[in-house]
Amino acid sequence: MRGQWRASRTANAGIVRLLTSGAPDLAPERGRSFPRDAVDDAVTHAGPFDRAALTPRTG
């Protein structure tokens, strides 16, 4: 995994285990992908339950 995390690098494995266990209710979460050149739109979209991910260019 790559990206910015709010926890230490060693916490990643624990976070992944927690999420894959199904313990947290992720139903309210909404995600949307944005191309890299739409970073301003991604930042505007992001909120408490609205996640934004930048995707790399292809080709």
Secondary structure by P-SEA (a helix, b strand, c coil): ccccccccccaaaaaaaaaaacccccccbbbbbbcccaaaaaaaaccccbbbbbbcccc
